[in-house]
Amino acid sequence: MEVFMILMSAFFFIPIYYLAVSTFKSQDQIVNSPLSLPTHLYLTNYIRALGTMHFFQNFMNSFVITVVSVALIVVFGSMAAYAIARRRNKLTGFLYIYFLMGFLVPVQTTMLPLFLTMKNLHLINTLQGMIFLHSNGSIFAFFLYSGFIRSLPPDLEEAAFIDGASVFRTFWQIVFPLLQPVTATLVIFNTMWIWNDFLLTYLFLSSTSKATLIMQVYNGIGQYMNDWSIMMPVLVLALSPMVIFYLFMQKYIIGGLTTGAIKG
């Protein structure tokens, strides 16, 4: 079994290796010797890629969309989950089921009404529109936060209410710091989803100045398809921010999922 797992790992590592070494090769070496190590390091490939893909502008677009969307997902998802988890009645029970039903509907089935709504709101081809679309991740956040909050004893909250704290202050100063495992998991998953999202970006962003890094890679496929010495560094530059982010945040994933989903 261990030998099989090692072979499978090596099999999935081959594309990563091919992508990494190709960024330092000339066009001829990429075509004629795809898996060999480069005979000379062509560092100019990255310079050429940066000069052709508007990297910094596209990076800032992706960064703004991702950071603001994730912040809205955490804020709205946690507040909605707290209000419904701590108040058990027919209305909150209905809202809980209603939100989960919305979570079950695939976004692909709502593209036409979603496009018409975005058009009427004048949000097509805007960063604000992409933030609005990606903030629908609040439903998944609501689901995870609800399970975790219900497992928390209400003693600290009751003590805060006795001392005169409002519901808003109690949530942000007492409850929300306890939600750190779930929050970290949501930040990781939603950051990677929004950063790498192609479908919504392709449908609702059209101008180059508003394009994200993933869209720039797609636009470069036709433009640089015959010049792999540029296309390979473009792919690495687009993927590297999420690889670095995941390496720093991966330790929070398992703990957050088991605490937020199973324990609740």
N, C-alpha and C positions, 0 to 999 in steps of 0.2 A: 504493500500500500504506500509506504514511504517513497519507494522508487517511482511509483506511478505519479505521486504528487510532485516529485522533483522534476520528472519529465514534463508534466503539464506546466509547471512554473517556467521551465526553460522554453517551452513552446510559446507561451504568452510573452516571454521576455524578448523574443526575436524581433517583433515589430518595434519595440522601444529601442533596442540596440541599433536596429537599422536606421531609425529616425535620428538618433543621437550622433552616430558616426557620419551619417550623410551630410550633416551640417558643416563638417570640416573638410569636405571633399570637393573636387572640381566636378563639373558636369560629366566629363568623360569617365571619371572614376565611379561616380554614382551609377552610371548606366552599365559599365563593363565589369565592375567589381563591387556589387551592391553590399556584400557582407564582409568585405575585407576592411582592415584598418586603413586609415588615410596615410598615404606616403608623405604628404606635407599637410600642415594645418592651414586651411584656407579661412583665416579669421575674417577676411573681407566679405565672406558670405553674409555674416550678421550685419555688417555695415551697410551692405547693399539692401538687405531686407528691411532694415530700419528706414532707409531712404525711400523705399517704394511703398510701404504699407501704412504710413501715417500712424506709426505705433503709439506715440505718446497721446495724441488726440483720441484715438480709439480706446486706449487704455483708460483715459479719464472718463470717457463715456461709460465704459463697462463698470468702472469703479463707482461712479455716482449712482448709476442704476442699481447696482448690487447693494451698496451700503445703505442707501435710503430705503430700498425695498425690504431688506432684512430687518432694519430698525422698525419699520411699520408692522412687519409680521410679528415681531416679538412683542411690541407694545399692544397692538390690537388683540392678538391671540391670547396673551396672558390676562389682560383685563376682562375679556369676554369669558374666559374660562373661570376666572375667580368669581365673577358675578353669578354664573350659572352653577358652579360647583358648590358654592356656599349657601345658595338659596334654593331649597328643594320645594317646588310647587308645580302645578300643572303647566304654567307658562314656561318655566325654565326647562321642564322636561320636554315640552314641545320644541323649544328652541334648540335644545341639544340634538334631538333627532333631525330637525330641519337643517342644522349646520352639517351634520354628518351625511345627510342625503345630498347636499351640495358638494361635499367632498367626493362622493361616489360618482358624480357626473363627469365623464371625460371632457376635457377642455376642447378636444377636437370636434365634438358634437355641437358646440356653441359658437363656432367661428363666425357664421354669418350674422347672427344677432349681435355678437360681440363687436364685429367690424362696424356695423351700423351704429351701435352705441358710441364707439370711439369716434366715428365720423361726426355724429351730431354734437359731441362734446369738444370737437376740434382738437383731439389728442393724438391723431395719427401723425407719425413722423416727429414726435416730440419725446424728450426724455421723461417728461412728466407722465405721458401716456404709458410708457414702458414700466415706470414705477407703479402706476395704477394697476396695470395688468398683473405684474409679478406679486403684488401685495395680496393676491388671492391665496397665497401660501398661509395666510392667517388661519384658514380652516384646519390645516394639518397641525399648526401650532396649537390651536384651540383643543384639538383632540389629545395631544400629548400633555399639555398643561392641565387639562381637566383630570386626567388620571392621577397625576402627581399631587395636585392640590387636595383631592379627596383623601389622599393618604396622610396628609398633614393634620396633626391634632390642632383644634382651634383654640387651645389654651392661651397661646401668645397673643392671638388676635383679641380675645376677650379681655385679656389684661390691658392691652392697648386701648380698647374702647372704654374701659373703666377709668383709665388715666386721661380720657378726654380726646384721644386721637380720632380723627375722621376716618371714614372708610378709605378714602384716597391715600391718606398718609400711612394708614396701617398696611395697605397693600404694598406700597413702594418701599417702605422702610422695614417692614417685618416679613411679609410673605415673599416678595419678589427676590430678595437675596437668597432665600431657601430654594429657589427654582433654578439655581445655577447649573446643575447637571443637564436638565432639560433644555435650558436656554443655550448652552454650549452645543448640544446636539442639533438643535434647530438652526443655529447660526451656521454650523458646518454644512448641513445638508442643503439649506436654502442658498447659501453663498455659492456652492458648487453648481446647484441647479440653475440659478439666475445667470451666473457668469457664463455657463456653457449652453444656455438656452439658444436654440436656433429658430424654432418654429415661430414663436411670437415676434422675435426680432425680424425675421424674414418678412412676415406679413405686415408689420406696422411701422417699420423703419425703412425708408427708401433712399435718403440722401447719404452721401459719403461722410459728410461732417458729423452726422448723428450715429454712424455705424459703430458697432461694438467690435471687439477683437475677433469674435467668432464669425461675424459677418464679413470682416475684412479677409479672413482666411477663405471663406466661400467666394468672395469676389475675386480673390487672387488665383483660384483654381483655373479659370479660363485664361487669365492674363499671363500667368507664369507656369502654366502646365508643362511647357516644354523646357523650362529652366528650373530643374529640381534643386540646383544650388541656391536658389532664392526661396523656393517653396518650402524646403525643409526647415531652414531657420525661421521662416514665418510661422510654421506650425509650432516649433519649440517656443518661440516668443509668446504665442497665444496661450499655450498650455502651462508654461512655467509658473505663472502667478498662482494657479490653483494647486499645482503640485507642491509648491513651497507652503501654501496655506494649509493643505491637508497634512503635511508632515508635522507641522507645529500643533495642529489641533486634533489629531487622530486619537489621542489618549482619552478624549472626552466622549467618544462616540458610544462605546459599549455601555459605560456607566450611565449615560443619559438615557439611552433607549430602555435598558432594563428597569431603571427607576421610574421613568415616566409612563411607559406602556404596560409593563407586567405588574408592577407593584400597585398601580391604580386599578 
